[in-house]
């Protein structure tokens, strides 16, 4: 016998998942990007528009996005004008839904109470920063990285806005979630790296414990994808992919990056210089393009720019020329 209520629940759940996927996908796009595909999906039904409004309101009222430089936005008194501004045909419907359905999230006040000084944590442009969160978890931010933090009575939630981070989760009764791009990591006790790439994808490497990866993919897939990974495994979420994909072993080991050390095996010198310049106040410049193709192996502390440049010059018999605003490596 058919179960109409069960079918309706499954359908509503599928639409909610699609709406969340759309929201995450649109949020990862550059500002001003075309949104005609979203508008087409919203125009298919009132249910689509209402589900998207719920997803949007949920994230906007949470402290984790409300305090964001990139995604946060001031409260708009007239939501109808805001909706018209982004060109949605169902502006009035969404405005009514938002105005009559939602209330302020308790997460906002709780986050302000428990972390009033730094809802967004940043690392300086050229330095790695290590901090201890209120629950005892250790957070390491790579240079030029930003993470939003929301600690409430019910959950612990971080979102990587830019760069790379390492988290060592402290034991706590509250669940721990780490968001980046279109992916989410959840664990109770684990240590892992998350790297938010420039193309919108993310890479996750588990150093200890087990984590659950949940990826909100493109709505055309009509489902979410999740993967459980353990110590020593690395996965990537492609911004337009259908799920977590395992990463092949590379010839660069970033395991000790929080201490500034990286191990290289037969990589072009150009790559080595590129990594070091991420931390350099005075960038290193290779004046000879051919030198950049030479292969190098070894363990380098790439955060100490002067010593690094001196070592590279010695290894490849290059001249190191110091200028006021840069360090140059050139043939002798």
Buried (B, 14 or more C-beta within 10 A) or exposed (E): EEEEEEEEEEEEEBBBBBBBBBBBBBBBEEEEEEBEBBBEBBEEEEEBBBBBBBBBBBBBBBBBBBBBEEBBEEEBEEBBEBBBEEEBBBBEBBBBBBEEEBEEBEBBEBBBEBBEEEBBBBBEEBBBBEBEBEBEBBBBBBBBBBBBBBBBEEBBBBBBBBBBBBBBBBEBEBEBBBBBBBBBBBBBBBBBBBBBBEEBBBBBBBBBBBBBBBBBBBBEBEBBBBBEBEBEBBBBBBBEBEBBBEEEEEEBBBEEBBEBBBBBEEBBBBBBBBBBBBBBEBBBBBEEEEBBEBEBEEEBBBBBBBEBBEBBBEEBEBEBBEEEEEBBBBEE
